[in-house]
């Protein structure tokens, strides 16, 4: 079977999960977007799909699910960290040691880029405010590790990993993580974790 065609869950294929970012499309000829540590990364991506993405798509429909950032290969990481030659801005924000987009990939020293392991993605549902999506995720007790809320009209970040922390963050004007303003979600997530 062609790895690109590999289904990660009921809906998403590996190729879509690895090639959805704007940065990938801009530099596609220079980026290998696929996992290299297949033995560990593929099962992590499949778990993310099975336990998080599939239930969300079951509820909201495949046509409404908009994936904006899936798996981050080491090649994609390099280009996200680079500055666009025209704008001088970084191609993207990347935190491979924390955000789990790089999953179980190994650096040149044979160590995991992200010791938290697991897998992550950013997505939104068409014509749905992101806080309604977060409410639904919490009400349905999905077993996420971390969830980042960036605002009503922006995608959310969600990860699935062995820690199942159910940790929720939002970001203030200075792009610093905070729990201010989302205390009701934090309380709900903690109560469900027990």
C-alpha positions in Angstrom: 0.0 0.0 0.0 1.1 3.5 -0.8 1.9 5.4 2.4 0.3 8.6 1.1 -3.0 6.7 0.8 -2.8 5.3 4.3 -6.0 6.1 6.2 -5.3 7.4 9.7 -8.9 6.9 10.8 -12.3 6.8 9.2 -11.8 10.0 7.2 -8.2 11.4 6.9 -5.4 10.1 4.8 -1.7 10.4 5.8 -1.0 12.6 2.7 -3.6 15.2 3.7 -2.4 15.2 7.3 1.2 15.9 6.3 0.6 18.4 3.5 -2.1 20.8 4.7 0.0 23.7 5.8 0.5 26.9 3.8 4.3 26.6 4.4 4.3 23.1 2.9 2.5 24.3 -0.2 4.9 27.3 -0.6 8.0 25.1 -0.4 6.7 21.7 -1.4 9.6 20.9 -3.7 12.0 21.2 -0.8 10.1 19.4 1.9 9.6 15.7 2.6 6.4 16.0 4.7 6.1 12.4 5.8 7.1 10.6 9.0 10.5 8.9 9.1 9.9 7.0 12.3 7.0 5.2 10.9 6.9 2.5 13.5 6.0 5.0 16.3 4.6 8.0 14.5 1.9 6.3 12.4 0.2 4.6 15.4 0.3 8.0 17.2 -1.4 9.7 14.3 -3.9 6.9 14.0 -4.7 7.3 17.8 -5.2 11.0 17.4 -7.7 10.3 14.5 -9.5 7.5 16.3 -10.0 9.2 19.6 -10.3 12.9 18.7 -10.7 13.6 15.0 -13.1 10.8 14.0 -15.7 11.6 16.7 -15.6 15.3 15.8 -16.1 14.6 12.1 -18.8 12.1 13.0 -20.7 15.0 14.7 -19.9 17.9 12.4 -19.4 16.2 9.0 -16.4 15.7 6.8 -17.2 18.6 4.5 -17.1 21.0 7.5 -13.8 19.8 9.0 -10.9 22.2 7.9 -7.4 20.8 8.8 -4.9 23.7 9.0 -1.9 22.0 10.5 -1.3 18.3 11.0 2.0 16.4 11.2 5.2 18.4 11.2 8.1 16.5 9.6 11.6 17.6 10.4 11.8 19.1 6.9 8.7 21.1 7.5 10.0 22.2 10.9 13.1 23.8 9.2 10.9 25.8 6.8 8.5 26.9 9.5 11.5 28.3 11.4 12.8 30.2 8.4 11.9 33.7 7.5 10.0 34.5 4.3 12.5 36.4 2.0 9.8 38.9 0.9 8.1 39.7 4.2 11.0 39.0 6.7 8.4 37.2 8.8 8.8 33.6 10.0 6.8 31.1 7.9 5.1 29.9 11.0 5.2 29.5 14.8 6.6 26.2 15.8 7.4 24.7 19.2 8.5 21.1 18.5 9.5 20.4 22.1 6.0 21.2 23.3 3.2 21.0 20.7 3.3 17.3 19.7 2.9 18.1 15.9 6.3 16.4 15.3 5.0 13.3 17.2 7.6 10.5 17.6 10.2 11.8 15.1 13.8 11.6 16.0 16.5 14.2 15.7 20.0 13.5 14.4 21.1 12.3 17.8 18.4 9.7 17.9 16.3 11.5 20.5 12.7 12.5 20.2 12.2 16.2 19.2 9.2 16.3 21.5 9.5 14.2 24.7 5.8 14.6 25.4 5.2 12.3 22.4 1.7 11.7 21.1 0.4 13.7 18.0 -1.4 17.0 17.4 -3.3 18.9 14.8 -5.0 22.3 14.3 -8.4 22.5 12.7 -11.7 24.4 12.7 -15.2 23.6 11.7 -16.7 25.7 8.9 -19.2 28.3 10.1 -18.8 27.3 13.8 -17.3 29.5 16.5 -14.3 27.7 18.0 -15.6 28.1 21.6 -18.7 26.0 20.6 -16.3 23.4 19.3 -14.3 23.4 22.6 -17.6 23.1 24.5 -18.6 20.1 22.4 -15.2 18.4 23.0 -15.5 18.9 26.7 -19.2 17.9 26.9 -18.3 14.7 25.0 -15.3 14.0 27.3 -12.8 13.5 24.4 -9.5 12.2 25.9 -7.2 15.0 24.7 -3.8 15.8 26.1 -3.6 19.6 25.3 -6.0 22.0 23.8 -5.1 25.6 22.7 -7.9 28.1 22.1 -6.7 31.0 19.9 -10.1 32.8 19.4 -13.6 32.4 18.0 -12.7 32.5 14.3 -9.4 30.7 14.5 -8.5 27.0 14.5 -8.0 25.1 17.8 -4.9 23.0 18.5 -5.6 19.6 20.1 -3.2 16.7 20.9 -3.6 13.1 21.9 -0.9 11.4 23.9 -0.2 9.0 26.7 -0.4 11.7 29.4 -4.1 12.6 28.8 -3.5 15.8 30.8 -6.7 17.5 29.5 -4.8 20.8 29.8 -6.4 23.8 28.2 -4.7 27.1 27.3 -5.6 30.3 25.6 -3.3 33.1 24.4 -3.4 36.8 25.4 -2.4 39.8 23.3 1.3 39.1 23.9 0.8 35.5 22.6 1.6 34.2 26.1 -0.3 31.1 27.3 -2.8 31.8 30.0 -5.9 30.2 31.6 -7.5 33.7 32.2 -10.9 33.9 30.7 -11.3 30.1 30.2 -11.6 29.1 33.9 -14.9 27.3 33.2 -13.3 25.0 30.6 -10.3 24.4 32.9 -12.6 23.4 35.8 -14.7 21.2 33.5 -11.6 19.4 32.1 -10.2 18.8 35.6 -13.5 17.4 36.9 -13.8 15.0 34.0 -10.2 13.9 34.5 -10.9 12.4 38.0 
